[in-house]
């Protein structure tokens, strides 16, 4: 987990990540306690500049600025989720040559290789007796069709952008963005997009201005370590943006968390 330290993430010492592949007693990957944690303990603090957001990509990465400008004119359906999914795919290669993107390489490479969702089912699995004739079957079919259409539109955008902006290169001298179905297959797009859907958090940022007033902005971010917590309707743990420190903090609730427990 050295890459978390490289991003400036501060962790409470009594936490660990457990993976079902390495821990047979663990049912799923998540955050667990090595020792009991007192109430109202700061479990994690993540600098805002170490999170990945579409707005930051457009502010700091020239290649994304040019692509966004090009898309606004020619492909208005290009969304912030597409920007984040594309950033995930580019960052995972570690060859972008852009320091802002490449600092997220280890973060994105630590995403699960697959997700437990029907969106990843093959037509044969989806048509199993268990799912056939259910609403989930038809909803998944519609979503798979829509995602495939979005992928085709994104491929067209990237191909056209490559033709009109041949100067946009990665650190190896190749195209910065993947172009063509071979370089950016549907499976890669679905994985990157679902990584955004399942791991991103919508965060309210309250920022002070020069005249001592504050403005609130809601942004979708991929936040290191925060994305490793699983969800529970009964969890007391919460996260918030601390404007004074410029960090996203995760804080335990009013009850002690016992040793060996998963933190939700």
Secondary structure, DSSP 4 states (H G I P E B T S, - for coil): -HHHHHTT-EE-TTEEEE-TTT-TT-SSSEEEESS-B-TT-EEEEEEGGGEEEHHHHHHH-HHHHHHHHHHHHH-TT--HHHHHHHHHHHHHHT----HHHHTTHHHHHTS-S--SSGGG--HHHHTSTTTTTSHHHHHHHHHHHHHHHHHHHHHHHHHHHHHH-TT-B-TTSSBSS--STTTS-HHHHHHHHHHHHHH-EEEEEEEE-TTS-EEEEEEEEEETTGGGPPP-TT---EEEEETTTTEEEEE--SSPBPTTPBP-
